[in-house]
Amino acid sequence: TGKFEPYVDGQWVPMVHGIQDGFHVWAAFRVGLPGATDSKVLLDAKGRSYLKCGLAASSFEDKAYAYPDADLVGTYTNAKKDKPGLTVAFSEKEVALYCGQWIVVAVEVREPGSNVWGRAERILRVFDLANEPGKF
């Protein structure tokens, strides 16, 4: 939709099949930037996913543009209609390794030049769009 839509712990999240025969989940962020007034800001950003205590996926991006969030004054988000967040790509291309599994998705963000990172994470369950829960 182009709007920031936060995940909640326990939510089912679709794995998106990418153009390079892999798959990923989207991880958008919303961040407060006190005093910021720019229409676009460039932030250091990284998305990761963990499964069974190991790294299962990470974002291609190390930076992300964020735009003022119309739904919450004073905040910025990287959620856009054409790219709903960071692309957190799974390391293995075999969808069955992850389908139905509980994963931790974490996003870290900071202003360039700062040494202070913000971090949020959610525990999510992933599914393949071809086998959406309730449609088996």
Secondary structure, DSSP 8 states (H G I E B T S, - for coil): --S-----TT-EEEEEE-TTS-EEEEE--EEE-TT---S-EEEEEEEEEEETTEEEEEES-SEEEEEE-TTSTTEEE---SS--SEEEEESS--GGGTTT-EEEEEEEEE-TT----EEEEEEEEEEEGGG-TT--
